[in-house]
Amino acid sequence: MSTSLYVFSIGLPFATILLVFGMRYIAQIQQAKARLASDEAYHQIAEKAVADHGAAATALTSIETRLAAIEKILKDVG
């Protein structure tokens, strides 16, 4: 058996192991990036929901004020 074939046959399993662990490491990095992007999207949705809730509360207060004025007018007329 030649020396180069021997070194190749010994090094191939080690290279395979390194390749597998490298691929797993890269996959974990990509999963972490995707999770971070997803968390950021949920954060933006929550911020928008809070802002929309505030706008709805303001609109509701305005409607209640106008309704109270209409009721007062109707009581005065009736």
Secondary structure as UniProt FT lines:
FT   HELIX           3..77
//
